[in-house]
């Protein structure tokens, strides 16, 4: 699957955090993501948040049907998705590990 941001306002790598409003799992995902970005030295990356309660078509557009979900789009257009509240540190660190290579 190849995905290119439609707007030039996004820097690469692009992180999209899909949430459902203020649901507890979505709130935990926000906190866990920002904490981990700080830990890996990439607090400069600002994930773009998409609330599927407000923008349900975005879930269909990006093939995301469960939340929370973190999507990473690399410079080459490669897409990876990590589902859940991002509370498991090891998988999240692995998922974000190549951000320093971009």
DSSP file (Angstrom, degrees, kcal/mol; ACC not computed):
  #  RESIDUE AA STRUCTURE BP1 BP2  ACC     N-H-->O    O-->H-N    N-H-->O    O-->H-N    TCO  KAPPA ALPHA  PHI   PSI    X-CA   Y-CA   Z-CA
    1    1 A X              0   0    0      0, 0.0    78,-0.5     0, 0.0     2,-0.5   0.000 360.0 360.0 360.0 130.2    0.0    0.0    0.0
    2    2 A X  B     -A   78   0A   0     76,-0.1     2,-0.4    71,-0.0    76,-0.2  -0.936 360.0-178.9-113.7 133.0    1.4    3.4   -0.9
    3    3 A X        -     0   0    0     74,-1.3     2,-0.4    -2,-0.5    59,-0.0  -0.996   6.8-176.5-134.8 129.0    0.2    6.5    0.7
    4    4 A X        -     0   0    0     -2,-0.4    71,-0.0    72,-0.0     2,-0.0  -0.989  35.3-110.9-122.1 133.1    1.3   10.1    0.1
    5    5 A X        -     0   0    0     -2,-0.4    -2,-0.0     1,-0.2     5,-0.0  -0.382  18.7-143.2 -60.8 138.8    0.0   13.0    2.1
    6    6 A X  S    S+     0   0    0     -2,-0.0     2,-0.4     2,-0.0    -1,-0.2   0.698  83.3  60.6 -77.2 -18.8   -2.3   15.2    0.0
    7    7 A X  S >  S-     0   0    0      1,-0.1     3,-0.8     0, 0.0    -2,-0.1  -0.845  73.8-142.2-111.3 146.0   -1.0   18.3    1.7
    8    8 A X  T 3  S+     0   0    0     -2,-0.4    -1,-0.1     1,-0.2    -2,-0.0   0.433  87.2  88.6 -83.4   1.7    2.6   19.5    1.7
    9    9 A X  T 3  S+     0   0    0      2,-0.1     2,-0.4     0, 0.0    -1,-0.2   0.649  71.0  88.2 -74.1 -13.1    2.2   20.7    5.4
   10   10 A X    <   -     0   0    0     -3,-0.8     2,-0.3     4,-0.0     4,-0.1  -0.690  67.3-148.9 -90.0 136.1    3.3   17.3    6.6
   11   11 A X        -     0   0    0     -2,-0.4     2,-0.4     2,-0.2    -2,-0.1  -0.686  36.4 -78.4 -93.8 155.9    7.0   16.5    7.2
   12   12 A X  S    S+     0   0    0     -2,-0.3     2,-0.1     2,-0.1    62,-0.1  -0.804 110.1  48.2 -99.2 144.9    8.3   13.0    6.7
   13   13 A X  S    S-     0   0    0     60,-0.5     2,-0.5    -2,-0.4    61,-0.2   0.569  85.1-156.5 -72.0 152.7    8.1   10.6    8.4
   14   14 A X  E     -B   73   0B   0     59,-2.5    59,-2.8    -2,-0.1     2,-0.5  -0.852   8.8-164.9-103.1 129.8    4.4   11.1    9.0
   15   15 A X  E     -B   72   0B   0     -2,-0.5    33,-3.2    31,-0.3     2,-0.5  -0.971   3.0-169.8-114.4 127.3    2.7    9.7   12.0
   16   16 A X  E     -Bc  71  48B   0     55,-2.8    55,-3.2    -2,-0.5     2,-0.7  -0.974   5.4-160.9-115.7 123.9   -1.1    9.6   12.1
   17   17 A X  E     -Bc  70  49B   0     31,-2.4    33,-2.8    -2,-0.5     2,-0.5  -0.919   6.8-157.9-107.1 113.0   -2.8    8.7   15.3
   18   18 A X  E     +Bc  69  50B   0     51,-3.3    51,-1.8    -2,-0.7    50,-0.7  -0.797  23.7 164.2 -92.1 125.0   -6.4    7.5   14.8
   19   19 A X  E     - c   0  51B   0     31,-2.5    33,-2.9    -2,-0.5     2,-0.4  -0.798  40.4-127.2-132.2 171.5   -8.6    7.9   17.9
   20   20 A X    >   -     0   0    0     -2,-0.3     3,-1.9     1,-0.2     6,-0.2  -0.798  59.8 -85.1-124.3  88.4  -12.2    7.9   19.0
   21   21 A X  T 3  S-     0   0    0     -2,-0.4    -1,-0.2     1,-0.2    31,-0.1  -0.205  94.0 -24.1  56.0-131.7  -12.8   11.1   20.9
   22   22 A X  T 3  S+     0   0    0     -3,-0.1    -1,-0.2     4,-0.1     5,-0.1   0.033  87.0 149.5-103.9  24.9  -11.9   11.0   24.5
   23   23 A X    <>  -     0   0    0     -3,-1.9     4,-2.5     1,-0.1     3,-0.4  -0.284  58.6-115.6 -56.8 143.9  -12.3    7.2   24.9
   24   24 A X  H  > S+     0   0    0      1,-0.2     4,-2.4     2,-0.2     5,-0.2   0.867 115.1  50.6 -53.6 -41.6  -10.0    5.9   27.7
   25   25 A X  H  > S+     0   0    0      1,-0.2     4,-2.1     2,-0.2    -1,-0.2   0.882 110.8  49.8 -66.2 -36.1   -7.9    3.8   25.2
   26   26 A X  H  > S+     0   0    0     -3,-0.4     4,-2.1    -6,-0.2    -2,-0.2   0.903 110.2  50.2 -67.4 -41.1   -7.5    6.8   22.9
   27   27 A X  H  X S+     0   0    0     -4,-2.5     4,-2.1     1,-0.2    -2,-0.2   0.917 111.3  48.5 -63.1 -42.6   -6.4    9.0   25.8
   28   28 A X  H  X S+     0   0    0     -4,-2.4     4,-3.0    -5,-0.2     5,-0.2   0.898 108.8  54.2 -63.3 -39.8   -3.8    6.4   26.9
   29   29 A X  H  X S+     0   0    0     -4,-2.1     4,-2.5     2,-0.2     5,-0.2   0.914 107.6  50.2 -61.6 -42.8   -2.5    6.1   23.3
   30   30 A X  H  X S+     0   0    0     -4,-2.1     4,-2.4     2,-0.2     5,-0.2   0.955 114.4  43.7 -58.4 -51.3   -1.9    9.9   23.2
   31   31 A X  H  X S+     0   0    0     -4,-2.1     4,-2.3     1,-0.2     5,-0.2   0.930 115.2  48.0 -62.1 -47.6    0.0    9.9   26.4
   32   32 A X  H  X S+     0   0    0     -4,-3.0     4,-2.2    53,-0.3    -1,-0.2   0.886 112.1  49.8 -63.5 -39.4    2.0    6.7   25.6
   33   33 A X  H  X S+     0   0    0     -4,-2.5     4,-2.6    -5,-0.2     5,-0.2   0.949 112.7  44.8 -66.0 -48.8    2.9    8.0   22.1
   34   34 A X  H  X S+     0   0    0     -4,-2.4     4,-1.8    -5,-0.2    -2,-0.2   0.892 113.9  50.4 -65.1 -38.5    4.1   11.4   23.3
   35   35 A X  H  X S+     0   0    0     -4,-2.3     4,-2.0    -5,-0.2    -1,-0.2   0.921 112.9  46.2 -63.3 -43.8    6.1    9.9   26.2
   36   36 A X  H  X S+     0   0    0     -4,-2.2     4,-2.2     2,-0.2    -2,-0.2   0.883 107.6  55.9 -70.3 -37.7    7.8    7.4   23.9
   37   37 A X  H  <>S+     0   0    0     -4,-2.6     5,-3.1     1,-0.2     6,-0.3   0.901 109.5  48.1 -59.7 -39.4    8.6   10.0   21.2
   38   38 A X  H ><5S+     0   0    0     -4,-1.8     3,-1.3     4,-0.2     5,-0.2   0.920 109.9  52.5 -63.8 -43.6   10.4   11.9   24.0
   39   39 A X  H 3<5S+     0   0    0     -4,-2.0    -2,-0.2     1,-0.3    -1,-0.2   0.854 110.2  46.8 -63.2 -36.2   12.2    8.8   25.1
   40   40 A X  T 3<5S-     0   0    0     -4,-2.2    -1,-0.3    -5,-0.1    -2,-0.2   0.346 118.9-109.7 -89.9   8.2   13.5    8.0   21.6
   41   41 A X  T < 5S+     0   0    0     -3,-1.3    -3,-0.2    -5,-0.2     3,-0.2   0.768  89.7 110.3  75.0  26.2   14.6   11.6   21.1
   42   42 A X    > < +     0   0    0     -5,-3.1     3,-1.9    -6,-0.2    -4,-0.2  -0.174  20.3 131.3-125.7  40.4   12.0   12.5   18.5
   43   43 A X  T 3   +     0   0    0      1,-0.3    -5,-0.1    -6,-0.3    -1,-0.1   0.642  66.3  74.0 -64.6 -12.3    9.8   14.9   20.5
   44   44 A X  T 3  S+     0   0    0     -7,-0.2     2,-0.5    -3,-0.2    -1,-0.3   0.675  76.8  89.6 -74.1 -17.2   10.1   17.2   17.4
   45   45 A X    <   -     0   0    0     -3,-1.9     2,-0.7    -8,-0.1    -3,-0.1  -0.715  65.0-159.9 -84.4 124.7    7.7   14.9   15.5
   46   46 A X        -     0   0    0     -2,-0.5   -31,-0.3   -31,-0.0    -2,-0.1  -0.897  13.2-138.7-107.0 107.2    4.1   16.0   15.9
   47   47 A X        -     0   0    0     -2,-0.7     2,-0.6   -33,-0.1   -31,-0.2  -0.333  15.6-124.8 -62.2 144.0    1.7   13.2   15.1
   48   48 A X  E     -c   16   0B   0    -33,-3.2   -31,-2.4     2,-0.0     2,-0.4  -0.827  27.4-144.8 -89.5 121.1   -1.4   14.2   13.1
   49   49 A X  E     -c   17   0B   0     -2,-0.6     2,-0.5   -33,-0.2   -31,-0.2  -0.738  14.4-169.0 -94.3 133.3   -4.4   13.1   15.1
   50   50 A X  E     -c   18   0B   0    -33,-2.8   -31,-2.5    -2,-0.4     2,-0.8  -0.970   9.4-154.6-122.5 115.6   -7.6   11.9   13.3
   51   51 A X  E >>  -c   19   0B   0     -2,-0.5     4,-2.6   -33,-0.2     3,-0.9  -0.799   1.8-159.5 -90.4 111.7  -10.7   11.5   15.4
   52   52 A X  T 34 S+     0   0    0    -33,-2.9   -32,-0.2    -2,-0.8    -1,-0.1   0.637  89.7  63.5 -71.2 -12.4  -12.9    8.9   13.6
   53   53 A X  T 34 S+     0   0    0    -34,-0.4     3,-0.3     2,-0.2    -1,-0.3   0.850 115.1  32.1 -72.8 -33.8  -15.9   10.1   15.5
   54   54 A X  T <4 S+     0   0    0     -3,-0.9    -2,-0.2     1,-0.2     2,-0.2   0.782 135.3  26.9 -90.0 -31.2  -15.5   13.5   13.7
   55   55 A X    >X  +     0   0    0     -4,-2.6     3,-1.6     1,-0.1     4,-0.6  -0.542  65.1 161.9-132.0  66.7  -14.0   12.2   10.4
   56   56 A X  H >> S+     0   0    0     -3,-0.3     4,-1.1     1,-0.3     3,-0.8   0.795  72.6  64.6 -61.5 -28.6  -15.3    8.6    9.9
   57   57 A X  H 3> S+     0   0    0      1,-0.2     4,-2.8     2,-0.2    -1,-0.3   0.764  90.7  66.4 -66.6 -23.2  -14.4    8.7    6.2
   58   58 A X  H <> S+     0   0    0     -3,-1.6     4,-2.1     1,-0.2    -1,-0.2   0.850  96.3  55.6 -65.7 -33.5  -10.7    9.0    7.1
   59   59 A X  H <<>S+     0   0    0     -3,-0.8     5,-3.0    -4,-0.6     4,-0.5   0.916 111.6  42.7 -63.3 -43.2  -10.9    5.5    8.6
   60   60 A X  H ><5S+     0   0    0     -4,-1.1     3,-1.0     3,-0.2    -2,-0.2   0.929 112.2  53.9 -67.8 -45.6  -12.1    4.1    5.3
   61   61 A X  H 3<5S+     0   0    0     -4,-2.8    -2,-0.2     1,-0.3    -1,-0.2   0.869 119.4  33.6 -56.6 -39.8   -9.7    6.2    3.3
   62   62 A X  T 3<5S-     0   0    0     -4,-2.1    -1,-0.3    -5,-0.2    -2,-0.2   0.334 110.1-117.6-101.2   5.7   -6.7    4.8    5.3
   63   63 A X  T < 5 +     0   0    0     -3,-1.0     2,-0.6    -4,-0.5    -3,-0.2   0.883  65.8 142.9  58.4  42.0   -8.1    1.3    5.9
   64   64 A X      < +     0   0    0     -5,-3.0    -1,-0.2    -6,-0.2    -2,-0.1  -0.960  14.8 161.1-113.9 116.5   -8.2    1.8    9.7
   65   65 A X        +     0   0    0     -2,-0.6     2,-0.3    -3,-0.1    -1,-0.1   0.320  58.8  54.4-120.3   6.1  -11.2    0.2   11.3
   66   66 A X  S    S-     0   0    0     -7,-0.1     2,-0.3    18,-0.0   -48,-0.1  -0.993  81.1-105.3-138.6 146.1  -10.1    0.0   14.9
   67   67 A X  S    S+     0   0    0     -2,-0.3   -48,-0.2     1,-0.1     2,-0.1  -0.925  85.7  36.8-129.5 157.0   -8.8    2.6   17.3
   68   68 A X  S    S+     0   0    0    -50,-0.7    16,-2.6    -2,-0.3     2,-0.3   0.601  76.4 159.5 -72.7 155.1   -6.5    3.6   18.6
   69   69 A X  E     -BD  18  83B   0    -51,-1.8   -51,-3.3    14,-0.2     2,-0.5  -0.995  28.9-151.8-143.7 137.6   -4.2    3.0   15.7
   70   70 A X  E     -BD  17  82B   0     12,-3.0    12,-2.6    -2,-0.3     2,-0.4  -0.954  14.1-166.3-112.5 120.9   -0.8    4.6   14.9
   71   71 A X  E     -BD  16  81B   0    -55,-3.2   -55,-2.8    -2,-0.5     2,-0.5  -0.902   2.3-162.4-109.7 134.3    0.1    4.8   11.2
   72   72 A X  E     -BD  15  80B   0      8,-2.9     8,-2.1    -2,-0.4     2,-0.5  -0.970   2.5-168.8-117.2 127.6    3.6    5.6   10.1
   73   73 A X  E     -BD  14  79B   0    -59,-2.8   -59,-2.5    -2,-0.5   -60,-0.5  -0.968  13.1-153.8-116.8 117.0    4.3    6.7    6.5
   74   74 A X    >   -     0   0    0      4,-2.4     3,-1.8    -2,-0.5    25,-0.0  -0.268  33.6 -97.2 -83.1 173.1    7.9    6.8    5.5
   75   75 A X  T 3  S+     0   0    0      1,-0.3    -1,-0.1     2,-0.1   -63,-0.0   0.805 125.2  55.1 -60.9 -29.9    9.6    8.9    2.8
   76   76 A X  T 3  S-     0   0    0      2,-0.1    -1,-0.3     1,-0.0     3,-0.1   0.534 121.9-107.0 -81.1  -4.9    9.3    6.1    0.3
   77   77 A X    <   +     0   0    0     -3,-1.8   -74,-1.3     1,-0.3    -2,-0.1   0.428  68.0 151.0  93.2  -0.5    5.5    5.9    1.0
   78   78 A X  B     -A    2   0A   0    -76,-0.2    -4,-2.4    -5,-0.1     2,-0.4  -0.412  32.4-149.9 -64.7 140.3    5.7    2.6    2.9
   79   79 A X  E     +D   73   0B   0    -78,-0.5     2,-0.3    -6,-0.2    -6,-0.2  -0.946  18.2 177.4-119.9 133.9    2.9    2.3    5.5
   80   80 A X  E     -D   72   0B   0     -8,-2.1    -8,-2.9    -2,-0.4     2,-0.4  -0.972  10.1-159.7-129.4 147.6    3.0    0.5    8.9
   81   81 A X  E     -D   71   0B   0     -2,-0.3     2,-0.5   -10,-0.2   -10,-0.2  -0.994   6.8-168.0-132.3 136.2    0.2    0.4   11.4
   82   82 A X  E     -D   70   0B   0    -12,-2.6   -12,-3.0    -2,-0.4     2,-0.3  -0.990  16.1-155.5-121.2 122.4    0.3   -0.4   15.2
   83   83 A X  E     +D   69   0B   0     -2,-0.5   -14,-0.2   -14,-0.2     2,-0.2  -0.684  45.9  46.3 -99.9 151.3   -3.0   -1.0   16.9
   84   84 A X  S    S-     0   0    0    -16,-2.6   -16,-0.3    -2,-0.3    -2,-0.1  -0.559 100.4 -55.4 116.2-177.1   -3.9   -0.6   20.6
   85   85 A X        -     0   0    0     -2,-0.2   -53,-0.3   -18,-0.1    -1,-0.1   0.341  67.7-121.4 -84.3   8.7   -3.4    1.9   23.3
   86   86 A X  S    S+     0   0    0     -3,-0.2    -2,-0.1   -18,-0.1    -1,-0.1   0.748  72.2 132.6  62.0  27.3    0.4    1.8   22.8
   87   87 A X        +     0   0    0      1,-0.1     2,-0.9     5,-0.0    -1,-0.1   0.642  43.7  88.5 -84.6 -14.6    1.0    0.8   26.4
   88   88 A X     >  -     0   0    0      1,-0.2     4,-1.6     2,-0.0     5,-0.2  -0.756  65.4-162.4 -86.5 107.8    3.4   -2.0   25.4
   89   89 A X  H  > S+     0   0    0     -2,-0.9     4,-2.9     1,-0.2     5,-0.2   0.880  79.0  55.4 -61.2 -45.3    6.8   -0.3   25.4
   90   90 A X  H  > S+     0   0    0      1,-0.2     4,-2.4     2,-0.2     5,-0.2   0.939 109.9  43.1 -60.1 -52.6    8.8   -2.8   23.4
   91   91 A X  H  > S+     0   0    0      1,-0.2     4,-2.4     2,-0.2    -1,-0.2   0.888 115.9  50.0 -61.3 -36.6    6.5   -3.0   20.3
   92   92 A X  H  X S+     0   0    0     -4,-1.6     4,-2.1     2,-0.2    -2,-0.2   0.919 110.0  49.6 -68.0 -42.7    6.1    0.8   20.3
   93   93 A X  H  X S+     0   0    0     -4,-2.9     4,-1.0     2,-0.2    -2,-0.2   0.922 112.7  47.9 -60.7 -43.3    9.9    1.4   20.5
   94   94 A X  H >< S+     0   0    0     -4,-2.4     3,-0.5    -5,-0.2     4,-0.4   0.919 110.6  52.0 -61.8 -43.0   10.4   -1.0   17.6
   95   95 A X  H 3< S+     0   0    0     -4,-2.4     3,-0.3     1,-0.2    -1,-0.2   0.871 118.6  36.1 -61.0 -38.4    7.7    0.7   15.6
   96   96 A X  H >< S+     0   0    0     -4,-2.1     3,-2.1     1,-0.2     4,-0.3   0.499  90.4  98.3 -92.8  -5.0    9.3    4.1   16.1
   97   97 A X  G X< S+     0   0    0     -4,-1.0     3,-0.7    -3,-0.5    -1,-0.2   0.790  79.5  52.9 -60.5 -31.1   12.9    2.9   16.0
   98   98 A X  G >> S+     0   0    0     -4,-0.4     3,-1.4    -3,-0.3     4,-0.6   0.426  79.9  94.5 -87.1   4.9   13.5    3.9   12.4
   99   99 A X  G X4 S+     0   0    0     -3,-2.1     3,-0.8     1,-0.3    -1,-0.2   0.843  81.4  56.9 -62.1 -31.2   12.3    7.4   12.8
  100  100 A X  G <4 S+     0   0    0     -3,-0.7    -1,-0.3    -4,-0.3    -2,-0.1   0.649 101.5  57.8 -74.4 -12.9   15.9    8.5   13.4
  101  101 A X  G <4        0   0    0     -3,-1.4    -1,-0.2     1,-0.2    -2,-0.2   0.624 360.0 360.0 -87.6 -15.5   16.8    7.0   10.0
  102  102 A X    <<        0   0    0     -3,-0.8    -1,-0.2    -4,-0.6    -2,-0.1   0.473 360.0 360.0 -80.3 360.0   14.3    9.2    8.1
